[in-house]
């Protein structure tokens, strides 16, 4: 028996779930125990990047690990072994607590992938809705149900790590509704809240799978977008501006809408979360000073 065949036979007969990923987190191997624990067959998992699989790991506080604080991704970056207790989504929709052990795979001293070994932590299972509610409370804005500032900062940190490691470019948008305090004073805060909710509905309809757009605070929004090159940024900013301008609410029989000033920038090698958001914010203020209801980029 060839060595590779022997090793795969051994791995497929262990009671622990095991999977391998390459350095872009693409799943290359999924053993029989992994299928038994999660319900997912290899052909449903292998070939997918783990953040786009159905596993959707969440920690004990409900934080979505695939987009913030992923221990597997951290091991790919620093080569450190990690042990965590997480919840994985079973194919039938409930959550299973698992204990994971993650360690890097190296070739000639370079990290080329990672292995995750996981064991069901207890026979107890949890309703997915319960864990999702915890996640929503912790990571989403109460009024609009958009991602909140905490979620946006964590996601941006994760995307910057991807950019620095794999060169995947991203654009960061900062937007502020024009004259919103005056709008609230004229029509009332209930109408203002309805505007925010309707804008949120427009964001949810338009946001792509690899992007995240949320409420930074008050009438401010931040968006984090995967792009092909820098020319995508002003197009994204203009689409956001038009989406807000075309959002309407009805008050005393007439349609009301607001405008938004937008700044959008492309990440640079030296950027941190704070620096790229500050630059997008400065560009937004440039739009404010030059007539509002416009997009500024660098």
C-alpha positions in Angstrom: 0.0 0.0 0.0 1.4 3.4 -1.0 2.1 5.8 1.9 -0.5 8.4 0.9 -3.2 5.7 0.6 -2.2 4.3 4.0 -2.4 7.7 5.6 -5.8 8.5 4.1 -7.1 5.1 5.3 -5.9 5.8 8.8 -7.4 9.3 8.8 -10.7 8.0 7.5 -11.0 5.5 10.3 -10.3 7.9 13.2 -13.2 9.0 15.4 -12.2 12.7 15.3 -13.3 14.9 12.4 -10.3 16.1 10.4 -10.0 18.4 7.5 -7.1 20.1 5.7 -7.0 23.6 4.1 -4.5 25.3 1.9 -3.1 28.7 2.7 -6.3 30.4 1.2 -8.5 28.2 3.5 -9.7 26.0 0.6 -10.7 22.7 2.0 -8.7 19.8 0.5 -9.7 16.8 2.6 -12.7 15.9 4.8 -12.7 12.6 6.6 -15.6 10.2 7.4 -15.8 11.3 11.0 -16.2 14.9 9.9 -19.2 13.8 7.9 -20.6 11.8 10.8 -20.3 14.8 13.2 -21.6 17.5 10.8 -23.8 15.6 8.3 -21.9 17.1 5.4 -20.4 14.6 2.8 -17.0 15.4 1.3 -18.5 16.4 -2.0 -20.5 19.2 -0.2 -17.4 20.6 1.5 -14.2 19.8 -0.4 -13.1 22.5 -2.9 -14.8 25.3 -1.0 -13.0 28.0 1.0 -14.1 27.3 4.6 -15.6 30.8 5.1 -18.0 30.1 2.2 -18.9 26.6 3.3 -22.0 25.8 5.3 -20.1 25.1 8.6 -20.4 28.7 9.8 -18.3 28.4 13.0 -19.4 30.6 15.9 -17.8 31.0 19.3 -19.6 30.7 22.6 -20.7 34.4 22.5 -22.3 34.0 19.1 -19.5 35.8 17.2 -19.2 34.6 13.6 -15.6 33.3 13.4 -15.5 33.0 9.6 -15.5 36.8 9.3 -13.8 37.8 12.6 -11.3 36.1 14.8 -11.0 32.9 12.8 -8.5 30.7 14.7 -7.7 28.7 11.5 -6.9 31.9 9.6 -4.7 33.1 12.5 -2.7 29.8 12.5 -2.1 30.2 8.7 -0.7 33.7 9.5 1.5 33.0 12.6 2.0 29.2 12.5 0.9 28.8 16.1 -1.1 25.8 17.2 -4.6 26.7 18.7 -7.3 25.0 20.7 -10.8 26.4 20.8 -14.3 25.5 21.8 -16.7 26.5 19.0 -20.2 25.7 17.6 -20.5 24.3 14.1 -23.7 24.2 12.1 -25.0 20.6 11.4 -26.5 20.0 8.0 -29.9 19.5 9.6 -29.8 23.1 11.0 -28.8 22.7 14.7 -25.6 23.7 16.4 -23.0 21.2 17.8 -20.4 22.2 20.3 -17.0 21.0 19.2 -13.5 21.2 20.5 -11.0 22.0 17.8 -7.2 21.6 17.6 -5.6 23.5 14.8 -2.0 23.3 13.7 -0.1 24.4 10.6 1.3 22.4 7.7 4.7 23.5 6.6 6.9 22.7 3.6 10.5 23.9 3.6 9.7 26.1 6.6 6.8 27.9 4.8 3.2 27.6 5.9 1.3 26.0 3.1 -1.9 25.0 4.9 -3.4 23.9 8.2 -5.2 20.9 9.7 -8.2 21.1 12.0 -9.1 18.2 14.2 -12.4 18.4 15.9 -14.4 16.3 18.4 -17.9 16.8 19.6 -17.6 18.5 23.0 -20.8 17.1 24.5 -23.9 15.1 23.3 -26.0 18.3 23.8 -27.1 20.1 20.6 -28.5 23.6 20.4 -31.2 25.2 18.3 -29.5 27.3 15.6 -31.9 30.1 16.2 -30.7 30.5 19.8 -27.1 30.9 18.7 -28.0 33.2 15.8 -29.9 35.4 18.2 -26.8 35.8 20.4 -24.8 36.6 17.3 -27.4 39.2 16.1 -27.5 40.9 19.5 -23.7 41.2 19.8 -22.9 42.1 16.2 -25.9 44.0 14.7 -27.5 47.4 15.2 -30.8 47.2 17.1 -32.8 49.6 14.9 -31.7 48.6 11.3 -30.3 45.1 12.0 -27.3 46.0 9.9 -23.8 45.0 11.1 -22.7 47.3 13.9 -19.4 49.1 14.4 -17.9 46.2 16.3 -18.7 43.8 13.6 -17.4 46.2 10.9 -14.1 46.8 12.7 -13.5 43.0 13.1 -14.4 42.3 9.5 -12.2 45.0 8.3 -9.3 43.7 10.4 -9.8 40.3 8.9 -9.9 41.7 5.3 -6.8 43.7 5.9 -5.0 40.5 7.0 -6.2 38.9 3.8 -5.0 41.9 1.8 -1.5 41.8 3.4 -1.2 38.0 3.0 -2.9 37.3 -0.4 -3.0 40.8 -2.0 -6.8 40.8 -2.3 -7.7 44.5 -2.7 -10.6 46.0 -0.9 -12.3 49.4 -0.8 -13.6 51.1 2.3 -16.6 53.4 2.0 -17.7 56.0 4.6 -21.1 57.7 4.2 -23.1 60.2 6.2 -26.7 61.3 5.5 -26.9 65.0 4.6 -28.7 67.3 7.0 -30.2 64.4 8.9 -30.7 66.3 12.2 -32.7 69.0 10.3 -34.7 66.2 8.7 -35.5 64.7 12.1 -36.5 68.1 13.5 -38.8 68.8 10.6 -40.5 65.5 10.3 -39.9 63.7 13.7 -37.6 61.0 14.8 -40.1 58.2 13.9 -39.9 59.3 10.3 -36.1 59.5 10.6 -36.0 56.0 12.0 -38.1 54.8 9.1 -35.6 56.4 6.6 -32.8 54.5 8.3 -34.7 51.2 8.2 -35.5 51.7 4.5 -31.9 52.5 3.7 -31.0 49.3 5.6 -33.4 47.3 3.5 -31.8 48.7 0.3 -28.3 47.8 1.6 -29.4 44.2 2.4 -30.8 43.8 -1.1 -27.6 45.1 -2.8 -24.7 43.8 -0.7 -22.6 41.1 -2.3 -21.5 37.9 -0.5 -17.9 39.0 0.0 -18.8 42.5 1.2 -20.1 44.0 4.4 -22.0 47.2 4.9 -23.3 48.4 8.2 -24.2 51.3 10.5 -21.2 52.9 12.0 -23.3 55.0 14.3 -26.1 57.6 14.1 -26.5 58.4 10.4 -23.1 57.1 9.4 -22.4 53.9 7.3 -19.2 52.0 6.5 -18.9 49.5 3.7 -16.1 47.1 3.1 -16.0 45.8 -0.5 -13.9 43.3 -2.5 -12.7 44.9 -5.7 -10.8 43.9 -8.8 -8.9 47.2 -9.0 -9.0 50.8 -7.9 -11.4 51.8 -10.7 -14.2 49.9 -9.0 -14.2 52.2 -6.0 -16.0 55.3 -7.4 -18.5 53.0 -9.1 -19.3 51.4 -5.8 -19.6 54.8 -4.1 -21.9 56.2 -6.8 -24.2 53.1 -6.5 -24.4 53.6 -2.8 -25.2 57.3 -3.2 -28.0 56.6 -5.7 -29.4 53.8 -3.6 -29.8 56.3 -0.7 -31.2 59.1 -2.8 -33.8 56.7 -4.3 -34.9 55.5 -0.9 -38.3 57.0 -0.1 -40.7 57.1 2.9 -44.3 58.4 2.9 -45.3 61.2 5.3 -48.7 62.8 5.3 -49.3 61.6 1.7 -46.0 62.8 0.2 -42.7 61.0 -0.5 -39.6 62.1 1.4 -36.0 61.1 0.8 -32.5 62.1 1.9 -29.2 62.4 0.2 -25.8 61.1 1.4 -22.2 62.3 1.1 -19.7 59.5 0.4 -16.0 59.0 0.7 -14.4 55.8 -0.6 -10.7 54.7 -0.6 -8.7 51.7 -1.6 -6.5 50.0 1.0 -2.8 50.5 1.0 0.0 48.3 2.3 0.7 50.5 5.3 -3.0 50.7 6.3 -4.5 49.8 9.6 -8.2 49.6 10.5 -8.0 53.1 11.9 -6.0 54.7 9.1 -8.2 53.4 6.2 -11.5 54.4 8.0 -10.1 57.8 8.8 -9.1 58.4 5.2 -12.5 57.3 4.0 -14.1 59.7 6.6 -11.9 62.6 5.4 -13.0 61.9 1.8 -16.6 62.0 3.0 -16.1 65.4 4.6 -14.6 66.6 1.3 -17.9 65.6 -0.3 -19.7 67.6 2.4 -17.7 70.7 1.8 -18.2 70.6 -1.9 -21.9 70.6 -2.1 -23.0 67.3 -0.4 -24.8 64.4 -2.2 -21.6 63.4 -4.0 -18.8 60.9 -3.9 -15.1 61.6 -3.3 -12.3 59.2 -3.8 -8.5 59.2 -3.9 
